[in-house]
C-alpha cells in the first residue's frame, strides 16, 4: 500500500494508471502508479514522495506493474554483470601487478 501524499495544486486525482519517466542513471527509466495528472501531461506519482514527473509512457496500472517488475529484474541482472566485469578486470590487473590487490 502506498503512502497517501497531498494532491498538488492544478492536478486532478486519477486511478488505474501507471507512468514511466526518464531517469539519468541506469535503468534510465523509473515508474510508478499515478495519483494525479495536470492538464499539461505531468503526473504526480503515488511513490517517489508524491513527486511530479513528465511521463514518457502511461499504461494501465496492472500492465505497468508487470513492466516495472521486468525492469527491476533487468536492473538486478545488470548489477550482477557489472560486478562480474569489474572482478574480471581487477583480476587481470592483479595478475600483472599482484601488489595492486593488497
C-alpha positions as CSV (number, residue, x, y, z in Angstrom):
1,X,0.0,0.0,0.0
2,X,1.4,3.4,-1.0
3,X,1.5,6.3,1.4
4,X,-1.1,9.0,0.5
5,X,0.6,12.3,-0.5
6,X,-1.2,15.6,-0.7
7,X,-2.7,16.4,-4.1
8,X,-0.6,19.0,-5.9
9,X,-2.2,22.3,-7.0
10,X,-3.6,22.1,-10.5
11,X,-3.6,18.3,-10.5
12,X,-6.7,16.1,-10.7
13,X,-6.9,12.7,-9.0
14,X,-6.9,9.7,-11.3
15,X,-6.9,5.9,-10.7
16,X,-5.8,2.8,-12.6
17,X,-2.8,4.3,-14.4
18,X,0.9,3.6,-14.2
19,X,3.5,6.0,-15.7
20,X,7.2,5.8,-16.7
21,X,9.6,8.7,-16.9
22,X,13.2,9.2,-17.9
23,X,16.0,8.9,-15.3
24,X,19.6,9.8,-15.8
25,X,21.0,6.6,-14.1
26,X,20.5,3.0,-15.0
27,X,17.9,1.7,-15.9
28,X,17.3,5.1,-17.4
29,X,13.6,4.9,-16.7
30,X,11.6,4.9,-13.4
31,X,7.9,4.3,-12.9
32,X,5.1,4.1,-10.5
33,X,1.3,4.3,-10.0
34,X,-0.2,7.6,-11.0
35,X,-2.0,9.5,-8.2
36,X,-3.0,12.6,-10.2
37,X,-2.4,14.4,-13.5
38,X,-2.1,18.0,-14.6
39,X,-3.6,19.4,-17.8
40,X,-0.1,19.8,-19.3
41,X,0.5,16.0,-19.0
42,X,2.6,15.9,-15.9
43,X,1.8,13.2,-13.4
44,X,2.1,13.0,-9.6
45,X,3.3,9.6,-8.5
46,X,1.9,7.6,-5.6
47,X,5.6,6.7,-4.9
48,X,8.8,8.8,-5.0
49,X,7.5,11.1,-2.3
50,X,4.5,12.1,-4.4
51,X,6.9,13.7,-6.9
52,X,5.8,15.2,-10.2
53,X,7.2,13.8,-13.4
54,X,6.7,14.2,-17.2
55,X,5.9,10.7,-18.3
56,X,7.2,9.1,-21.5
57,X,4.6,6.3,-21.3
58,X,1.3,5.8,-19.5
59,X,-0.3,2.4,-19.3
60,X,-3.0,0.6,-17.2
61,X,-1.8,0.0,-13.7
62,X,-1.6,-3.8,-13.9
63,X,0.4,-3.6,-17.2
64,X,2.7,-1.0,-15.7
65,X,3.4,-3.2,-12.7
66,X,4.4,-6.1,-14.9
67,X,6.7,-3.8,-16.9
68,X,8.3,-2.4,-13.7
69,X,8.9,-5.9,-12.4
70,X,10.7,-6.8,-15.6
71,X,12.7,-3.5,-15.4
72,X,13.7,-4.4,-11.9
73,X,14.8,-7.9,-12.9
74,X,16.9,-6.4,-15.7
75,X,18.4,-4.0,-13.2
76,X,19.4,-6.9,-11.0
77,X,21.0,-8.7,-14.0
78,X,22.8,-5.5,-15.0
79,X,24.2,-5.1,-11.5
80,X,25.5,-8.7,-11.4
81,X,27.1,-8.3,-14.8
82,X,28.8,-5.1,-13.6
83,X,30.2,-6.8,-10.6
84,X,31.5,-9.7,-12.6
85,X,33.0,-7.4,-15.2
86,X,34.8,-5.4,-12.5
87,X,36.1,-8.5,-10.8
88,X,37.4,-10.0,-14.0
89,X,39.3,-6.8,-14.8
90,X,40.6,-6.4,-11.3
91,X,42.0,-10.0,-11.6
92,X,43.8,-9.0,-14.8
93,X,45.4,-6.1,-13.1
94,X,46.4,-8.1,-10.1
95,X,47.9,-10.8,-12.4
96,X,50.1,-8.1,-13.9
97,X,50.9,-6.4,-10.6
98,X,50.0,-8.6,-7.6
99,X,50.6,-5.8,-5.1
100,X,47.7,-3.8,-6.7
101,X,45.1,-6.0,-4.9
102,X,46.5,-5.7,-1.5
